[in-house]
């Protein structure tokens, strides 16, 4: 048994997502479990260096997790041949330029999405990575949520018959910051800082729809800014220049219609922060982050419209829960393990920078649809 230590430059992990999901629940968790065991019993052991602009935050984060390596000098890290992988969880407006520098340094690339602020930038880094021959991947975490894995199991079983439609409801109330602190950083609500619901979430909806139901072929989108002013982390009131909600309809290959409401200004009256209802000729399902339930055609009740009497049905009780049947690990960790295997033993990894560009493409076309108030076709991407 041999241990393969692999150096990883982790840029931007002092933020909420980078710290919690990528560092603690992925890389630290992999280290604590003794690394990743390969089929020949060799071990992959990730060895991160934390990179960012705030020296105090980096040092504190490294010490908290018993890591010795951190730096504010990205160029020096990129020049160090020990580090084979560059990971980026910075804000979107900084990501593409840093990835280009990492590609030039010969690093394999793994990054958060969106991969760039526009499609042109996303395609540029995808092409650069292809030409440089470096392996590359983009975080597509929602594919590995327990609820969506169960939904994929239901789809693959043929349970639905012909899938007709998908309804997605996502979001919650993000406090304005005046009388209660907001749960999301203020840059999310400033267009000039690459914020906005469409830019943020359409990258997710693209890979969810493409991978589960069929490639997105057209989009009709209406965005809006429901909350015009918020209060930032320093207590300063600022104008919200980015959309905080988006109401979209997607046409998928095969004729499936997907409707998706996304909002930071909605109070939740559903089972989870994300719910996906799928209706087919033979049955239906509703999936959340962790759970999934189904209703087959033979178990479908027969309600009739009669507003003059009390509703005789308790609809929520007429569904069957899909069992776990397996142990579900953290979705970010699962994909990290897959990417590390891709780098070390060339295990297939389909979620590359071109897939990331597809998410940015859908965001751009969603914004275009909103601006022009019309349906917009989604052309296929190639590099």
Secondary structure by P-SEA (a helix, b strand, c coil): cbbbbbbbbcccccccccccccccccaaaaaaaccccccccbbbbbbbbbbcccaaaaaaaaaaaccccccccaaaaaacccccbbbbcccccccaaaaaaaaaabbbbbbcccccccaaaaaaaaaaaaaacccccccccccccaaaaaaaaaaaacccccccbbbbbbbccccccccccccccccccccccccccccccaaaaaaaaaaccccccccccccccccccccccccbbbbbcccccccbbbbcccbbbbbbbbcccccccccccbbbbbbccccccccccccccccccccbbbbbbbccccccccccccbbbbccccccccaaaaaaaaaaaaaaccccccccaaaaaaaaaaaaaaaaaaaacbbbbbccccc
